[in-house]
Every structure is written in C-alpha cells, then in structure tokens.
Amino acid sequence: MQNSIELYEGEKIVLETLNSLGVSASVKKIAERANLTLNQITSASISLQLKKLVEILETKRTYMRPTNECHKYIEGKLPEKSMLEYFMSKEPPMDQLLVSDILKEKNLDLDKRNISIGLNWMRRKGWGILQKIDDRNFIVITEKGKKAVDEKEPEEKVLEILKKGEIIFEEIPPELQEGATFLKERNLLEETVKTSREIKLTENGIKVLKGEIKPVEQIAMLTGKDIRTGRYKKITLKKYDVTANPPVIFPGKKHPYLEFLEDVRRAVIGLGFEEWKGPFCETEFMNFDALFQAQDHPAREIHDSFLCKFPEYGELVEFYGDVVEKVKMAHETGISGSTGWGYEWSLERARKIILRTQTTSVSVRYLIEHKEAPLKAFCLDRVFRPDVLDRTHSHEFHQLEGIVGDYNLTVKHLLGFLKEIVVTLIPGAKVKFKPGYFPFTEPSVEAFAFHPTIGMIEIAGSGIFRPEVTKPLDIDFPVLAWGVGIARLAMIKLGIDDIRYLHASDLQWLRNKEVW
Amino acid sequence: MPTIEISYNDLCALIGKEIPVKKLEESLFLNKCEIEASTLLEDESDYELTVEVTSDRPDLLSVEGIARQMKGFLELEPGLPAYNVADSGITVLVDRNLTDIRPYIACGVVKGLIFTDELIRQLIQLQEKLHTTYCRSRRKASIGIHNLDAIQPPIRYYGEKPEEINFIPLGETSYMNGYEILSELKTGCEYGYIIEKFPLLPLIVDAKNDVLSLPPIINGIVTRVTEDTKNLFFDITATDEKTASFALNILLTNLNERDAKIESVKVIYPDKETIYPNLTPLKMNLNIQRSNNLLGLDLDTQSTIKLLKKMRMDAKILGDNDLEVTIPAYRADFLHEWDIIEDVSIAFGYDVLEPILPQSATVGKEVQDSKIIRKLRDLIAGFGFQEVLNYVTTNRKTMFDKMLLAEEITVELANPTSLEYNVLRKYLLPGLLNFLSKNTHADYPQKIFEVGDVVIYDEMAPEKARNVTKLATVICDYIVSYEEIEAVLFSLLKNFRAKFEIRAEKHASYIEGRVAEVFVEGESIGFLGELHPEVILNFGLENHVSAFEIDLSKTLL
C-alpha cells in the first residue's frame, strides 16, 4: 500500500469539495461550490481518475425537441393519420379515393404539401396503396390501414408527451424510444446530446482525505511569486500534454448577416451614394400613392401589405399638403402630359398606416427634402410583407435601394449604373438586362447576373421614375431608381439555404459561423 | 408576375415561321416575357414552354398575343394590325338598377373558329389569367364565354333578387337560386363577397329568359361551350368601363390571330348606347427629341418609326420632330409619352443599348447614426458579447406578460400572418430572452446583445409612430452578478463620453434592490439589473440573467 501521492492544487480542491458535497457530485455542482470553471474541474477530475482517487461516471442524455413542423402535429395529428381518420369517418367509409380529388375535400384541413406528406406516409406505413385504375391515380386503404385508425402508434404517444415540451430520450420508456427515433428520422425532432459527468470518490480518495495516504504537493501553475523569489529553480513543474486540445472559446462577434450588410453599405457609399432612413410605420401615401401606384393596384391588397390596426390613420395634409394635392392630380386626371389613372383618389386610403413594403418610400422622402441635381441616395433597411415564415419566405427582410438624379440622365446611364452595382455586389458577374415592369418607373429594367459559381440570378429591378412620380415632388430632372433583394445575396454569401437563419435563433450557429 | 403555358409548335404556327427555341428565348427575354422552362414532350414532338409575363402586358397572356408581338419584333409583320368588325345585330339592354352594383358590360362575338385543343387551352388560360391579374380577381371585371348559337337575342343585363334567380349553373345538375349559388358553389364562396352585399344580384339573360351568367360568379349551363361550338359570345361585366373594354379587346384580337371573325354588339345603357368592341387605335404624340434624350440615342424620324412598327404601332409625321403614334386597341398600358419611349427602347433592344456610367459627382456618406452604431457594436463585441438579430414584429405575451409588465400602447397589425408576430416591438430585451430560451443547451456563459430599431406610438408624427434605436445586452450564466452587467454599461457610456448617473429604482421585470434607472444629462434612457426569477422562468431559462436596455436615440445618437 502506498503512503503518499503527488497532488497539485486543483486536484486537492476537487477532492475537498467532493468531500464537502458527500461522496459524489456533478462537475457543475463542484464548479459552483469551488468557484472554478467547468474546464478546470473536468481536467483535475481526469487526472484524479488516472491516480485512481476518483471515478468519473458519464451519463449521456439526448434532449429531443420538436421542430416547427412537428409543433403543428403536436397540436393536431400527423397528416397521414388526419387523412386516414377523415376517409374512414365518412359514411360509408371511403376505402378508395382519387388522388386529385383529395385536394378538393373541403373539410380536410391540410394544405397541398401536407397532403403529399400524408399520402407518402400512408403508403410507407402500409395503410394505403397507390393504384392506377382507368389511368387515374387512386389511393386504396388497406386492411392494415383500417385497423390503424383506432390504434395509437408509438410516434403518436411520443407526440403526446411532447405537449409538455422536450423529451430526454434515455428517460422515456423503451417502447416509446422506437417512436422517438422514427420522428427524428422524419426530421420532426432535433436532438442535442449532453454528457453530464458525475465524480465519485474511490476508497483511495477517501483515504487521502482521511490522511491515511499523505498528499505531496505538486506544482501545476507557476506563479509570479515563484518567479520573483527564485523558487522556480527548486521545484519540478508538472509537464503538460502541449498537444491536447484547449477549451473552446467564443469571441464576441457581430452578427454575420449584419456584417454582410455593412460591407454592402460601404460599397454603395464608395459609389457616391448618401444614406437615408425612414420609418417602418408608413402612410400608404409614401409607400404607394406618391409612387403612382393606383389605389386598386394588386400590390396594395390586404395579402400584400401589413395594415396597422393601431395606429390606423396618419396625417398628411398638414405635413405634406402641397405634395398630396399634386399626387391626387397625378392619379385622377394626370400631370405633366399623363392621362392619369382616371379614378376618384381617396385621401382617407392614402392616410392609412401600413408597415412599409418597399424602401422606395424612403427614396420619396429623400426627394421631398432634396431637389438639387446631382443627387445620389440609398437606403438599406427592413421592409415587411405578410408572408408566413418558412424556408424561403420571411415577413421581414432587408432591401437595398438607390436613386440617382441629374439633368441629361438616360436609359443608357440606368443600365450603366445597374451594371456597376451588380458588379460591386458580385465581383466578376456578367450582367444581362430585360424589360421589366414597376408601376413607378418607365422604362423599367431587370438585371440578371451570371456568375460561374452561382449561376444566373435575377438580382435587381430598376427604372426611371415616371414623370407622374417626380413632377408632384417638383423634381424636374430624371431620377434613376434601382433596388436589390439583398437577403438573397446574403444567403448565397453566407452559404445558407434557409432565410430564417438571417435572423437565426441558434446561438451555437452564430458562435461557430466563420467571420470570413 | 403571371405565368402561362404555351406550345412551341403552336407559337411557331401562329408566327408563321419556325424559330429555334434558343432564338425564341432570346427574343422573348428582350420583350416583356421570359421563358422560365422549356420541356420536351415525351414523344419529342413539341416543347411545352412556361412563360412569365410582366403584369403591365395582359395582351401577352396567351400564345396568340405573344405570336402577334413576335411577328412585329422579328419584323415578319411590322406595324398596326388591322381588324374588320362586322355587326352581329345583337343588342344588350342594361337595366338602371345595376348602377351601384356592376354597371358596365362589354360584349363581342367571334365566328368561324376552328376549335383545337390548343385554342381551348389558351382561351381558358387567358380568361383565368385576365381574371386574376388585370380584372383584380374578378372584382373590377369578369369574363363570361358562351356558345353564341344557344343564345336568342336580345340580351338583358339587370339586377335580380337572389330568391327569384333560378337556373342550372355550369357544372351542376339541378336548379339553384341566388343564395344557394353564393353559399354552395366553390366560385360562389370565393367571389360571392363582391356582390352579396347588394339586395340585387347581376344577371344576364336572353330573350327566352335563359340565364347566360350570374357575374362574377358563374355561367348558366344552357350556353356552355362544347366541342361542337362554332361561334362564341363574350360578356365582360365590370365596375369600370375602361377595364371591361380592354379585356374584351384583348380576348377578341387574340382570337383574331387564329383567323376568326370579330363581330360587334350594341349595348344600350340607361343613358347612352355603346358599340363593342371599340378597336379604334389610341393616338398619342411622340416628340423624337424627348425620346432621344431619355434613351441617350440619336435616332432620326424614319428609324424611330421603324422601331415603333416593330412594337405593332404606326406613326404619322406631324413635323420635324413630332410623330402621331397609333397604338393597337389591345394595349392597356399607355398613360404618358414615356410609355411609348419605353417601347422604342425595347424595340431598339436592351442587348445592344450600351451601358454608360453617369458622370454626376456626388459625395457618398452614411447617416451619422450608422457610424455611431457601428462603433457601439464594435465595442460591445469587444466585451465578449455575441450580436443577435431579432424580428421587429413580436407579440404582447412576450413583450409584456412574460416580462411581468402591464400592457402598454403599442403598434398593432390588423392582418398578421401569425399570432406570434402581431405587434411591433418597443423593447429589445424580450426578444433577447426569447433567443436565450431556444439555446438553454448551449455552453455558458451566454452573453448576447442587439442594437436595433423599435417602434413607439407618437401622436405628433405624421405616421403616428416612429422608430427609436435601442441597445440591449444580456448575460446568462450559472451565477451572474449585478456588478458584472453594471461594469459593461459603465465602460460603454464612458467610452461614449456620456455624462450619466444611475439611481436605485423599481422595475417589475427586475429584482427589487438590484435594479437601477440610467440617466444621461438628466433624461432617463433605460434600466439595468438582475432579472426577476419569475421572468427567467417565464422564458423557460435555466440560469440567472442580468441585463440592461437603453435608448440610444435620446443621447448617444
């Protein structure tokens, strides 16, 4: 039996802390009690284990949390089950159904995508067979399917437990683990594995604490005092494994998407543009009317812009009376040689408050305040559209928009500028132009960029502001306007295919995202 | 933008010349069309082309319209198309009781059609696409297509009580009244809202009292179009006469590309008589100097006229620099001389128009706020905080309830797409805590911040609300102290030369005795402290949190 053992300071602290906490404790608890970091405790524990003074018991816990798609199924049902139940609840039960008819079933509360998911899984679970009868596709419910209506599958039981939040895989009954694995493979659950370490004193460890084995101090850390006093000459320092991985550190970093926007902002300033801002809550007037978008224009419909319930109406006449009068004329009878739209323009409609749908409203604001040529202004900021958030749609996204105003500007300049902007944003891109349509510009041009690694993308829309737009603002020179859907470029640049990651709620992703 | 499906063979047949797919693709790209996909059919006999059309050109929403445009653009048949319109002898009598409901009806007849699968497909597609785009989902106008030979003129267009209406709608087997049609038919449910608010519903009937249509919902079964139909009758009912007239012109002239004969119909309104269709070209003047100035070109009169002809227009010389341009009656997109100039530039070709960079000298600069915000963010990142970016839209529960705050006035949306996002944030902190709630498993300490705009109600602003830039900073760890967050705030404010003071204060979201209010030059800019455990639990967090949120617009910006 040995009578003495070498211990360094950290190891001693862990042993003593363990003693004060009972025979065993988690790394986290020891760290809290000893006021040391988790890494310090872990590394001391590992070396204590080598000296057979403690045992490290590792428990793996797999946390499974539902994805957005899964939440829908937790509140309702899996689509294949909803469909099965729906077909079987009909009087008499429908055991064969024309696939193209399913979409028309009014009471089946599933969208097209969910129906195809449901059909697919009915087939995979053997509940239904896809059959061609008279050249038309039918789904035929099998005997297994008929039985399955009243049975609860393991995955459905798991969905029930998930109502309370996430689950820990190792802690649910074995018969449900099959269900959880199934849901995970179906991308309905995301898993995070956490290993917790429990440190337990061994008999030898207790002997050290009781003084039956004498600890001999080993020096792990060289202190300033050791150096100043010359003590370093007398002691032997513990040798490190200098090739071992260090602890991971996370620097404070700016958001990768905002960093991209910052690069874009600098590039545009470099082209001689002045930045301008405007409010998120905007009158329809600034967002649409001043841009000669008729009040019955489809873009002004309820499903294309967010309307405010509160505040509902803004004030125009007292702030922008003169402009309002001229815009009204542009719409009703025309201005500057235009026939106008020929309808009765409503001031009340123009006063309605919406969330701006385009940064073009900011260009209008700039032109209300700046009437001297030459001018160049841009806005890089958020706009809002009533889209449901998913992989490719967002109800909030950023737009980059600029205007260039000067006497003697022409369509050739419009193309020239557009090309310059595109090449600035995607160096090395080839640019192609196509006639486009925007209610506030004429001519209107769309720019397509071709890049060897990206392929062809529609990148910018542009045009010359119509006289019906500039005249009411008392601008008497052509104003070129261009806009870029910057979110799409950012996604390419950041290598992501899900627009939600621009507003990522995943700390780990942000921490690990390379800055270059 | 609307997308249509057309057959490549059909298009070439209508153009009268076989044009390679590649060449066609390039030419359409230079007009207001784009081939999104071309699919070779299985038997390799034809290509199915998917074409996206810009929404200002409803006349291009069928293959016939595209062919007509191409014949001009490729200079196979330049200039204004000519139309011969005979009188069909049919009259439509419009009742006064429709004045407030759907007062206009434009009608026309097409005879001598040879029905092919492609014709039927294009006609139905054109009707549907016009409905969804130019006719504003049938609100502004709607189109009925009938078998002319099943109709006995004269025709009557009037308002009828829903309970008095009785006919078999197209696709149904039994008689239905107005109420049943609005509530039971798919199109009734979809478009019923357009007319159900009126006591009378619009109805089109013939001399035998057979119902042609209950616009904008559905046609009657009697006039349905079958394989044996030879002649068509069109009705376009509308709230706006111009829209009705243009939609009719597009339908009739597009069919004319298939050698059909167009015939007119007399509509007798309570106060006037109108003959439809009116295919008289629109006349507008073009000044060649102004055109050249806008395009950056130096085109003479003859070359300008040649380009106009490519776009199916004609022009008469008025003087040295002025033209009178005649525009085909199916073009609904001319309001201003600039609209003609755009057509000149399209005809010239965006592939040959030379891009040049303007010489305008301007100085680029950012707004002062952007500069300060950038320095601020650099500094906080330097303290070891990760920046996050949240949505401006949020919900009351997150912003007030979970924070233990009483409800406050806030901007609210009337048509949110999700209950999670139905108000605008006025604080950043709840968004940061919400962020932490999704990251309880990530390594600690979790130090995050956000600089961003919130929106507050403002009685004095024209928009009744304004953006305010704020900063919120949060530390979440097993143990967090007040001092730790206070140190960050102090260092930050000192770096910005702010004259600040802090005072002990109460705040429902923070622990009493561990919260302070921050003042800069006497004005409150926000709070700092350790969050109340109940707030921490409300967000489902597992560790302690200290935080501050300050308004940057009041002092720093």
Chai-1 contact restraints between the chains, C-beta under 6 A:
chainA,res_idxA,chainB,res_idxB,connection_type,confidence,min_distance_angstrom,max_distance_angstrom,comment,restraint_id
A,T192,B,H441,contact,1.0,0.0,6.0,A-B,restraint_1
A,G252,B,A381,contact,1.0,0.0,6.0,A-B,restraint_2
A,G252,B,G384,contact,1.0,0.0,6.0,A-B,restraint_3
A,G252,B,F385,contact,1.0,0.0,6.0,A-B,restraint_4
A,K253,B,A381,contact,1.0,0.0,6.0,A-B,restraint_5
A,K253,B,Q386,contact,1.0,0.0,6.0,A-B,restraint_6
A,K254,B,R377,contact,1.0,0.0,6.0,A-B,restraint_7
A,K254,B,A381,contact,1.0,0.0,6.0,A-B,restraint_8
A,K254,B,E387,contact,1.0,0.0,6.0,A-B,restraint_9
A,H255,B,E387,contact,1.0,0.0,6.0,A-B,restraint_10
A,H255,B,L389,contact,1.0,0.0,6.0,A-B,restraint_11
A,I269,B,G364,contact,1.0,0.0,6.0,A-B,restraint_12
A,I269,B,E366,contact,1.0,0.0,6.0,A-B,restraint_13
A,G272,B,T362,contact,1.0,0.0,6.0,A-B,restraint_14
A,G272,B,G364,contact,1.0,0.0,6.0,A-B,restraint_15
A,F273,B,G364,contact,1.0,0.0,6.0,A-B,restraint_16
A,E274,B,K365,contact,1.0,0.0,6.0,A-B,restraint_17
A,E275,B,E366,contact,1.0,0.0,6.0,A-B,restraint_18
A,E275,B,V367,contact,1.0,0.0,6.0,A-B,restraint_19
A,K277,B,V367,contact,1.0,0.0,6.0,A-B,restraint_20
A,P279,B,E463,contact,1.0,0.0,6.0,A-B,restraint_21
A,P279,B,R466,contact,1.0,0.0,6.0,A-B,restraint_22
A,P279,B,N467,contact,1.0,0.0,6.0,A-B,restraint_23
A,F280,B,V455,contact,1.0,0.0,6.0,A-B,restraint_24
A,F280,B,N467,contact,1.0,0.0,6.0,A-B,restraint_25
A,C281,B,V411,contact,1.0,0.0,6.0,A-B,restraint_26
A,C281,B,V455,contact,1.0,0.0,6.0,A-B,restraint_27
A,C281,B,E463,contact,1.0,0.0,6.0,A-B,restraint_28
A,C281,B,A465,contact,1.0,0.0,6.0,A-B,restraint_29
A,E282,B,E463,contact,1.0,0.0,6.0,A-B,restraint_30
A,T283,B,E463,contact,1.0,0.0,6.0,A-B,restraint_31
A,I302,B,N415,contact,1.0,0.0,6.0,A-B,restraint_32
A,F306,B,L413,contact,1.0,0.0,6.0,A-B,restraint_33
A,L307,B,A414,contact,1.0,0.0,6.0,A-B,restraint_34
A,L307,B,N415,contact,1.0,0.0,6.0,A-B,restraint_35
A,K309,B,E412,contact,1.0,0.0,6.0,A-B,restraint_36
A,K309,B,A414,contact,1.0,0.0,6.0,A-B,restraint_37
A,F310,B,E412,contact,1.0,0.0,6.0,A-B,restraint_38
A,P311,B,K464,contact,1.0,0.0,6.0,A-B,restraint_39
A,G314,B,P462,contact,1.0,0.0,6.0,A-B,restraint_40
A,G314,B,E463,contact,1.0,0.0,6.0,A-B,restraint_41
A,G314,B,K464,contact,1.0,0.0,6.0,A-B,restraint_42
A,E315,B,P462,contact,1.0,0.0,6.0,A-B,restraint_43
A,F319,B,P462,contact,1.0,0.0,6.0,A-B,restraint_44
A,G337,B,E337,contact,1.0,0.0,6.0,A-B,restraint_45
A,S338,B,L335,contact,1.0,0.0,6.0,A-B,restraint_46
A,S338,B,H336,contact,1.0,0.0,6.0,A-B,restraint_47
A,T339,B,L335,contact,1.0,0.0,6.0,A-B,restraint_48
A,P374,B,S360,contact,1.0,0.0,6.0,A-B,restraint_49
A,P374,B,T362,contact,1.0,0.0,6.0,A-B,restraint_50
A,K376,B,T362,contact,1.0,0.0,6.0,A-B,restraint_51
A,P386,B,T417,contact,1.0,0.0,6.0,A-B,restraint_52
A,V388,B,T417,contact,1.0,0.0,6.0,A-B,restraint_53
A,H395,B,T417,contact,1.0,0.0,6.0,A-B,restraint_54
A,E396,B,Y391,contact,1.0,0.0,6.0,A-B,restraint_55
A,D406,B,S360,contact,1.0,0.0,6.0,A-B,restraint_56
A,L409,B,P358,contact,1.0,0.0,6.0,A-B,restraint_57
A,T410,B,L295,contact,1.0,0.0,6.0,A-B,restraint_58
A,T410,B,G296,contact,1.0,0.0,6.0,A-B,restraint_59
A,V411,B,L295,contact,1.0,0.0,6.0,A-B,restraint_60
A,V411,B,S345,contact,1.0,0.0,6.0,A-B,restraint_61
A,K412,B,G296,contact,1.0,0.0,6.0,A-B,restraint_62
A,K412,B,E354,contact,1.0,0.0,6.0,A-B,restraint_63
A,K412,B,I356,contact,1.0,0.0,6.0,A-B,restraint_64
A,H413,B,P358,contact,1.0,0.0,6.0,A-B,restraint_65
A,L415,B,P355,contact,1.0,0.0,6.0,A-B,restraint_66
A,G416,B,P355,contact,1.0,0.0,6.0,A-B,restraint_67
A,G416,B,I356,contact,1.0,0.0,6.0,A-B,restraint_68
A,G416,B,L357,contact,1.0,0.0,6.0,A-B,restraint_69
A,K419,B,P355,contact,1.0,0.0,6.0,A-B,restraint_70
A,F433,B,Y350,contact,1.0,0.0,6.0,A-B,restraint_71
A,K434,B,F29,contact,1.0,0.0,6.0,A-B,restraint_72
A,P435,B,K32,contact,1.0,0.0,6.0,A-B,restraint_73
A,P435,B,I346,contact,1.0,0.0,6.0,A-B,restraint_74
A,Y437,B,T54,contact,1.0,0.0,6.0,A-B,restraint_75
A,Y437,B,S55,contact,1.0,0.0,6.0,A-B,restraint_76
A,Y437,B,D56,contact,1.0,0.0,6.0,A-B,restraint_77
A,E442,B,W338,contact,1.0,0.0,6.0,A-B,restraint_78
A,E442,B,D339,contact,1.0,0.0,6.0,A-B,restraint_79
A,E442,B,E342,contact,1.0,0.0,6.0,A-B,restraint_80
A,P443,B,E342,contact,1.0,0.0,6.0,A-B,restraint_81
A,P443,B,S345,contact,1.0,0.0,6.0,A-B,restraint_82
A,H503,B,L389,contact,1.0,0.0,6.0,A-B,restraint_83
A,H503,B,Y391,contact,1.0,0.0,6.0,A-B,restraint_84
A,S505,B,F435,contact,1.0,0.0,6.0,A-B,restraint_85
A,S505,B,K438,contact,1.0,0.0,6.0,A-B,restraint_86
A,L507,B,N439,contact,1.0,0.0,6.0,A-B,restraint_87
A,L507,B,A442,contact,1.0,0.0,6.0,A-B,restraint_88
A,Q508,B,A442,contact,1.0,0.0,6.0,A-B,restraint_89
A,L510,B,Q386,contact,1.0,0.0,6.0,A-B,restraint_90
